[in-house]
Amino acid sequence: MIFLALTLKAKANRWANIILGIVYTGVVLITVLMLGAWAYYYVFAIAEVVLYALIVWYAWKWPKQES
């Protein structure tokens, strides 16, 4: 993702961050809810979901640029 963030144009970068943030959030939630986990993994899963949500939020709110 770091490489893509540096090489993609603004519009493609924005949509890549939104889509992949949502996909990764879904993967984390499915993994935790379907497979179960130890208690400490729930803490890390919550942290991951919060960070992915922030990525999607900032990508959504980032000023639109023509490029």
C-alpha positions as CSV (number, residue, x, y, z in Angstrom):
1,M,0.0,0.0,0.0
2,I,2.9,2.4,0.6
3,F,4.2,1.9,-2.9
4,L,0.7,2.4,-4.3
5,A,0.1,5.5,-2.2
6,L,3.3,7.0,-3.7
7,T,2.7,6.0,-7.3
8,L,-1.0,6.2,-7.9
9,K,-2.8,9.4,-8.9
10,A,-4.9,11.1,-6.3
11,K,-8.3,9.7,-7.4
12,A,-7.1,6.1,-7.7
13,N,-5.2,6.4,-4.4
14,R,-8.3,7.6,-2.7
15,W,-10.5,4.8,-4.0
16,A,-7.8,2.2,-3.3
17,N,-7.7,3.3,0.4
18,I,-11.5,3.3,0.7
19,I,-12.0,-0.1,-0.9
20,L,-9.1,-1.9,0.8
21,G,-9.9,-0.3,4.2
22,I,-13.4,-1.7,4.0
23,V,-12.2,-5.1,2.7
24,Y,-9.5,-5.4,5.5
25,T,-12.1,-4.5,8.1
26,G,-14.4,-7.2,6.9
27,V,-11.6,-9.8,6.9
28,V,-10.7,-8.9,10.5
29,L,-14.3,-9.0,11.7
30,I,-15.0,-12.3,9.9
31,T,-11.8,-13.8,11.3
32,V,-12.6,-12.8,14.9
33,L,-16.4,-13.6,14.8
34,M,-16.3,-16.8,12.8
35,L,-13.1,-18.4,14.1
36,G,-13.0,-17.0,17.6
37,A,-9.8,-16.0,19.3
38,W,-8.1,-15.5,22.6
39,A,-8.9,-12.4,24.5
40,Y,-5.8,-10.5,23.6
41,Y,-6.6,-10.9,19.9
42,Y,-9.9,-9.1,20.4
43,V,-7.9,-6.0,21.6
44,F,-5.7,-6.1,18.5
45,A,-8.7,-6.7,16.2
46,I,-10.5,-3.6,17.7
47,A,-7.3,-1.6,17.2
48,E,-7.1,-2.8,13.6
49,V,-10.8,-2.0,12.9
50,V,-10.4,1.5,14.4
51,L,-7.3,2.2,12.3
52,Y,-8.9,0.9,9.1
53,A,-12.0,3.1,9.8
54,L,-9.7,6.1,10.2
55,I,-8.0,5.3,6.9
56,V,-11.4,5.1,5.1
57,W,-12.6,8.3,6.9
58,Y,-9.6,10.4,5.9
59,A,-9.6,9.0,2.4
60,W,-13.3,10.0,2.1
61,K,-12.8,13.4,3.6
62,W,-9.6,14.2,1.7
63,P,-10.1,17.2,-0.6
64,K,-10.9,16.1,-4.2
65,Q,-8.2,16.9,-6.7
66,E,-8.3,16.8,-10.5
67,S,-5.6,14.4,-11.6
